[in-house]
């Protein structure tokens, strides 16, 4: 896994930087200078944009991953890339007139008549289009095993853009309308950058002909589009329903909690950028042994790294909210714990999602996603009304558990493989043991000092089984390499 490890390291660094900038935005700039209502508005606008984005991309970013390694000649690969660029233009030409005439009804459905969100229909569609094409070019880079720069643009760029705009807004250099305008411009500048870089990495020769397997590609794109729409719906429906059923402030509290919990899956986001095309290649070559190696190694490595992050976050949560020192935000502390459990479970599956979506059994993803979307609506509506944002977290966890268990069973039946081993059980037991010990350690004078000391204790306890039980040769080799460079 040399190429995976190398690019994953750089991707982890990018995501770590992105989370730091995002933390400053979410936890300091928004609450301090702009207020919880403004924060809730921006989160809701971007959430609704994410709900529309799959309709624009139509799943072609996944089609590139699946079919690129299966294309035997350069001509076939070139046709695939141009097909992936031109198909969304056809979709956009259909969507824009419909959105123009029916945007009030569409956004009314998504936001339940929230007048504040209804005031920004252009922002929602514009960012959806730019994000859709960004993902297509990012897949272009990934199949050429060039994920680092694209990952930087995906993770760091939008957070840094928001940081600059928030600072400008705080010092009254721009107003709300200008904030929205520059946000749109910034997203399209990012699209231009990745497009130019993608053509620099690989420039396909244009030929006005469809790929030989275009019907198969269209079918795959259609099902992945529907699955992606359902997945986006699952990811963002909780924020939209909280915005509708409760208040702007609760969206801000919930969004911050989700942001903290999402750090648990940061290592997976870094690894999947490069493992996805490798999984597709193994499937296209019917290399089951390679597939199982990728699955088990990615599972173990992600359980170790994500488990460590899980402990750091949840055992320092109270001190972390003391640092934020904003009224009301700590009410969502339980949301962090509940959602991060689901995130850790998702990471424990390794590259299992890549296996399903790139195999001939990808249709199952559609049905899982549809059922999960239905569950998400029912559970969120039920639990939010009864328990507020804590209910939304419980609903999210239940949906994550359901869909992931379905996927594990599916792969076990169809491929006769699964991501887990005896080491997996050892990692989970170690995480529980460390959590029980450190949770009883009291805070000291200052929360930052408490976080530092508690994190050192977690690191020390975590390293013992990591090396003694030989959990991962990849991580041991990486740590040895880092040590040799530092000393």
C-alpha positions in Angstrom: 0.0 0.0 0.0 2.9 2.4 -0.7 1.0 4.8 -2.9 -2.0 4.7 -0.6 0.1 5.4 2.4 2.1 8.2 0.7 -0.9 10.1 -0.7 -3.0 9.4 2.4 -0.4 11.1 4.6 -0.6 14.3 2.5 -4.4 14.1 2.3 -4.6 13.7 6.1 -2.4 16.8 6.5 -4.7 18.7 4.1 -7.8 17.6 6.0 -6.2 18.4 9.4 -5.5 21.9 8.2 -9.0 22.2 6.8 -10.5 21.1 10.1 -8.4 23.7 12.0 -9.5 26.5 9.7 -13.1 25.2 9.8 -12.9 25.0 13.6 -11.9 28.7 13.7 -14.8 29.5 11.4 -17.5 27.4 13.1 -16.5 27.8 16.7 -15.1 31.3 16.9 -15.9 33.6 14.0 -19.5 32.7 13.4 -20.6 32.7 17.0 -18.5 35.7 18.1 -19.0 38.2 15.2 -22.0 37.0 13.2 -24.2 35.2 15.6 -26.0 31.9 15.8 -28.8 32.9 13.4 -26.4 33.9 10.6 -24.4 30.7 11.1 -27.6 28.6 11.0 -28.6 30.4 7.7 -25.3 29.7 5.9 -25.3 26.1 7.1 -28.9 25.6 5.9 -28.1 27.2 2.5 -25.1 24.9 1.9 -27.1 21.9 3.1 -29.9 22.6 0.6 -27.2 23.1 -2.1 -25.8 19.6 -1.3 -29.3 18.2 -1.7 -29.5 19.6 -5.2 -25.9 18.8 -6.3 -26.5 15.1 -7.1 -29.1 16.1 -9.7 -26.5 18.1 -11.5 -23.6 15.7 -11.4 -25.8 12.7 -12.2 -23.3 10.4 -10.7 -20.7 10.8 -13.5 -17.9 11.4 -11.0 -18.4 7.8 -9.8 -18.7 6.6 -13.4 -15.2 7.8 -14.1 -13.8 5.8 -11.2 -15.6 2.6 -12.2 -15.0 2.6 -16.0 -11.6 4.3 -16.3 -9.5 1.3 -15.4 -11.8 -0.9 -17.4 -11.1 1.1 -20.6 -8.5 -0.9 -22.5 -7.3 1.9 -24.9 -6.5 5.6 -24.6 -9.3 6.4 -27.0 -11.8 4.7 -24.8 -10.5 6.6 -21.7 -10.6 9.9 -23.6 -14.2 9.3 -24.7 -15.2 8.5 -21.1 -13.7 11.7 -19.8 -15.5 13.9 -22.4 -18.7 12.0 -21.8 -18.4 12.7 -18.1 -18.0 16.5 -18.8 -20.7 16.8 -21.4 -23.5 14.8 -19.8 -23.9 17.2 -16.8 -24.3 20.1 -19.3 -27.3 18.3 -20.8 -28.7 17.9 -17.2 -28.0 21.5 -16.4 -29.8 22.7 -19.6 -32.8 20.9 -18.3 -32.5 21.8 -14.6 -32.0 25.6 -15.0 -35.3 26.4 -16.8 -37.2 24.1 -14.3 -35.4 25.7 -11.3 -36.1 29.2 -12.7 -39.8 28.6 -12.9 -40.3 26.3 -9.9 -37.5 27.3 -7.5 -40.0 28.6 -4.9 -41.9 25.3 -4.9 -38.6 23.3 -4.8 -37.1 25.3 -2.0 -40.4 25.4 -0.2 -40.4 21.6 -0.2 -36.8 21.4 1.0 -37.1 24.1 3.7 -40.8 23.9 4.6 -41.5 27.5 3.6 -38.5 29.1 5.5 -38.6 32.6 4.0 -34.9 33.3 4.9 -33.6 30.4 2.9 -36.1 31.1 0.1 -34.4 34.5 -0.4 -31.2 32.9 -1.9 -32.3 30.5 -4.7 -29.3 31.6 -7.0 -26.7 30.7 -4.3 -28.1 27.3 -3.8 -28.2 26.3 -7.5 -24.9 28.1 -8.3 -22.9 26.3 -5.7 -24.6 23.0 -6.5 -23.4 23.3 -10.1 -19.8 24.3 -9.2 -19.6 21.5 -6.6 -20.9 18.9 -9.1 -18.3 19.8 -11.7 -15.5 20.0 -9.1 -16.3 16.4 -8.1 -16.0 15.3 -11.7 -12.6 16.9 -12.2 -11.5 15.5 -8.8 -12.4 12.0 -10.0 -10.4 12.8 -13.1 -7.3 13.4 -10.9 -8.0 10.4 -8.7 -8.0 7.8 -11.6 -4.6 9.2 -12.5 -3.5 8.7 -8.9 -3.1 12.5 -8.3 -5.4 13.1 -5.4 -3.3 15.5 -3.2 -3.9 18.8 -4.9 -7.6 18.0 -5.5 -8.0 17.0 -1.9 -6.5 20.3 -0.8 -9.0 22.2 -3.0 -11.8 20.1 -1.7 -11.1 20.3 2.0 -8.9 23.4 2.6 -10.0 25.9 0.0 -13.7 26.3 0.8 -12.9 26.7 4.5 -10.2 29.3 3.9 -12.6 31.1 1.6 -15.2 31.2 4.3 -12.5 32.4 6.8 -11.6 35.4 4.6 -15.3 36.3 4.0 -16.2 36.0 7.7 -13.2 38.3 8.6 -14.4 40.7 6.0 -18.0 40.6 7.2 -16.9 41.0 10.8 -15.0 44.2 10.0 -17.9 45.4 7.9 -15.9 45.4 4.7 -18.8 43.4 3.0 -22.5 43.0 3.7 -24.6 39.8 3.6 -25.4 40.1 -0.1 -21.7 40.6 -1.0 -20.8 37.7 1.3 -23.1 35.5 -0.8 -21.8 36.9 -4.1 -18.1 36.4 -3.2 -18.9 32.9 -1.9 -20.3 31.9 -5.3 -17.3 33.5 -7.1 -14.9 31.7 -4.8 -16.5 28.3 -5.6 -16.2 28.9 -9.3 -12.6 30.0 -9.0 -11.9 26.7 -7.3 -13.7 24.9 -10.2 -11.5 26.8 -12.7 -8.3 25.9 -10.8 -9.1 22.2 -10.7 -10.2 22.1 -14.3 -6.9 23.6 -15.5 -4.9 21.3 -13.3 -6.9 18.2 -14.5 -6.2 19.1 -18.1 -2.5 19.6 -17.2 -2.3 16.2 -15.6 -4.0 14.5 -18.5 -5.5 16.1 -21.7 -7.9 13.8 -23.5 -8.2 14.1 -27.2 -11.7 15.2 -28.2 -13.7 13.0 -30.5 -17.3 13.6 -31.1 -18.3 10.0 -30.4 -19.9 8.3 -27.4 -18.0 5.7 -25.5 -18.7 2.1 -26.6 -20.3 1.3 -23.3 -22.2 4.5 -23.0 -25.5 2.8 -22.3 -24.0 0.9 -19.4 -22.3 4.1 -18.2 -25.6 5.9 -18.4 -27.4 3.2 -16.4 -24.6 3.2 -13.8 -24.6 7.0 -13.6 -28.4 7.0 -13.2 -28.4 4.6 -10.3 -25.5 6.2 -8.6 -27.2 9.6 -9.1 -30.3 8.3 -7.3 -28.1 6.7 -4.6 -26.1 10.0 -4.3 -29.3 12.0 -4.1 -30.5 9.8 -1.3 -27.2 9.9 0.5 -27.0 13.7 0.3 -30.6 13.7 1.6 -29.5 11.5 4.5 -26.5 13.8 5.3 -28.4 17.1 5.2 -32.0 16.4 6.0 -31.4 16.5 9.7 -30.1 20.1 9.6 -32.9 21.1 7.3 -35.5 19.6 9.6 -33.9 21.1 12.7 -34.1 24.5 11.0 -37.7 23.9 10.2 -38.9 22.2 13.4 -36.9 24.2 16.0 -34.7 27.3 15.4 -31.7 28.8 13.7 -29.7 28.6 16.9 -30.3 24.8 17.2 -28.9 24.4 13.6 -25.8 26.2 14.7 -25.4 24.1 17.8 -26.0 20.9 15.9 -23.7 21.9 13.0 -20.8 22.6 15.3 -21.3 19.2 17.1 -21.4 17.4 13.7 -18.3 19.3 12.7 -16.4 18.0 15.8 -17.7 14.5 15.3 -16.7 14.5 11.6 -13.1 14.7 12.6 -13.3 10.9 13.3 -13.8 10.2 9.6 -11.1 12.5 8.4 -8.6 9.7 8.0 -11.1 7.8 5.9 -11.7 10.8 3.6 -8.0 11.0 3.0 -7.6 7.3 2.3 -10.6 6.8 0.1 -9.4 9.5 -2.4 -6.8 7.0 -3.5 -8.2 3.6 -2.6 -11.3 4.0 -4.8 -9.6 3.7 -8.2 -7.4 0.9 -6.8 -10.5 -1.0 -5.7 -12.1 -0.5 -9.1 -8.9 -1.8 -10.8 -8.9 -4.9 -8.6 -12.6 -5.5 -9.4 -12.1 -5.1 -13.2 -9.3 -7.6 -13.1 -11.3 -10.0 -10.9 -8.4 -9.9 -8.3 -10.3 -11.1 -5.2 -7.2 -11.6 -3.1 -6.0 -8.0 -3.8 -9.6 -6.9 -3.0 -9.5 -8.6 0.4 -6.1 -7.3 1.2 -7.3 -3.7 0.5 -10.4 -4.2 2.5 -8.8 -5.7 5.7 -5.8 -3.4 5.7 -7.9 -0.2 5.1 -10.2 -1.4 7.9 -7.5 -2.0 10.5 -5.6 1.2 9.6 -8.8 3.3 9.8 -9.9 1.7 13.0 -6.6 2.6 14.6 -6.4 6.2 13.5 -10.1 6.9 13.7 -10.3 5.2 17.1 -7.5 7.4 18.4 -9.2 10.5 17.1 -12.5 9.3 18.7 -10.8 9.1 22.1 -9.1 12.5 21.7 -12.4 14.2 20.8 -14.8 12.6 23.2 -12.5 12.5 26.3 -11.7 16.3 25.9 -15.2 17.4 24.9 -16.1 19.3 28.1 -12.8 21.2 28.1 -13.3 21.9 24.4 -16.7 23.5 24.9 -15.1 25.6 27.7 -12.7 27.0 25.2 -15.5 27.8 22.8 -17.2 29.7 25.6 -20.3 30.4 23.7 -23.7 30.1 25.3 -25.8 27.2 24.3 -23.2 25.3 22.2 -22.4 22.8 24.9 -26.0 21.6 24.9 -25.0 19.6 21.8 -22.1 17.7 23.6 -24.1 14.5 23.5 -24.6 14.9 19.8 -20.8 14.7 19.3 -20.6 11.4 21.2 -23.6 9.8 19.5 -22.6 10.8 16.0 -18.9 10.0 16.4 -19.8 6.4 17.3 -21.5 6.1 14.0 -18.6 7.7 12.2 -16.2 5.3 13.8 -18.3 2.3 12.8 -18.3 3.6 9.2 -14.5 3.9 9.2 -14.2 0.4 10.6 -15.6 -0.9 7.3 -12.5 0.3 5.4 -13.0 0.5 1.6 -16.1 -1.7 1.7 -18.3 1.1 0.2 -15.8 1.4 -2.7 -16.2 -2.3 -3.4 -19.9 -2.2 -3.7 -20.2 1.0 -5.7 -17.5 -0.1 -8.2 -18.8 -3.7 -8.6 -21.6 -5.2 -10.7 -23.7 -5.2 -7.6 -23.9 -1.4 -7.4 -27.7 -1.5 -7.7 -27.9 -2.6 -4.1 -26.5 0.8 -3.1 -29.5 2.5 -4.6 -32.0 0.4 -2.6 -30.0 0.8 0.6 -29.9 4.5 0.1 -33.6 4.8 -0.7 -34.6 2.8 2.4 -32.2 4.8 4.5 -33.5 8.1 3.2 -37.0 7.1 4.1 -35.8 6.0 7.6 -34.0 9.3 8.0 -37.1 11.3 7.4 -39.3 9.2 9.7 -36.7 9.0 12.5 -35.6 12.6 12.3 -39.2 13.9 12.3 -40.1 11.6 15.2 -37.0 12.2 17.4 -36.5 15.9 16.7 -40.0 16.7 17.8 -39.6 14.7 21.0 -35.9 15.3 21.8 -34.6 18.2 19.7 -31.1 18.0 18.4 -30.3 15.0 20.5 -33.1 13.1 18.8 -31.6 14.1 15.4 -28.2 12.6 16.5 -29.9 9.4 17.6 -31.8 9.2 14.2 -28.5 9.7 12.4 -26.8 7.0 14.3 -29.6 4.5 13.7 -29.5 5.2 9.9 -25.7 4.8 9.8 -25.9 1.5 11.7 -28.7 0.2 9.4 -27.1 1.0 6.1 -23.6 -0.1 7.1 -24.8 -3.5 8.5 -26.7 -4.1 5.2 -23.5 -3.4 3.2 -21.3 -5.7 5.4 -23.8 -8.5 5.0 -24.0 -7.9 1.2 -20.2 -8.1 0.7 -19.9 -11.1 3.0 -22.5 -13.0 0.9 -21.4 -11.9 -2.6 -17.7 -11.7 -2.2 -17.1 -14.1 0.8 -15.0 -11.4 2.5 -15.5 -9.0 5.4 -13.4 -6.2 6.9 -12.9 -7.6 10.4 -10.4 -9.8 12.2 -9.2 -10.7 15.7 -7.2 -7.4 15.6 -10.4 -5.5 15.1 -11.9 -6.9 18.4 -8.6 -6.0 20.1 -8.7 -2.4 18.9 -12.3 -2.0 20.1 -11.6 -3.4 23.5 -8.6 -1.2 23.9 -10.6 1.9 22.9 -13.3 1.0 25.5 -10.7 0.3 28.2 -8.8 3.6 27.5 -12.1 5.6 27.5 -13.2 4.2 30.9 -9.8 5.0 32.4 -9.3 8.5 31.0 -13.0 9.6 31.5 -12.3 9.5 35.3 -9.3 11.9 35.0 -10.4 15.3 36.3 -9.7 18.6 34.5 -6.9 20.9 35.7 -6.8 24.7 36.0 -7.0 25.6 32.3 -9.0 23.7 29.6 -6.1 23.9 27.1 -3.7 22.4 29.6 -6.3 19.7 30.5 -6.7 18.8 26.8 -2.9 18.6 26.3 -2.3 16.4 29.4 -5.2 14.1 28.7 -4.3 13.7 25.1 -0.7 12.7 26.1 -2.2 10.1 28.4 -4.4 8.8 25.6 -1.5 8.6 23.3 0.7 6.7 25.8 -2.0 4.2 26.5 -2.9 3.8 22.8 0.7 3.2 21.8 1.2 0.2 24.1 -1.3 -2.2 22.3 -0.5 -0.7 18.9 3.2 -1.9 19.1 2.8 -4.9 21.5 -0.1 -6.5 19.6 1.3 -5.6 16.2 -1.9 -4.1 15.0 -0.6 -2.5 11.7 2.7 -2.9 10.0 1.8 0.1 7.7 1.4 2.4 10.7 4.4 1.1 12.4 6.5 1.7 9.3 5.1 5.2 8.9 5.9 6.1 12.5 9.4 4.7 12.1 9.9 6.8 9.0 8.7 9.9 10.8 11.0 9.2 13.7 14.0 8.7 11.5 13.4 12.0 9.8 12.9 13.9 13.1 15.8 12.4 15.0 
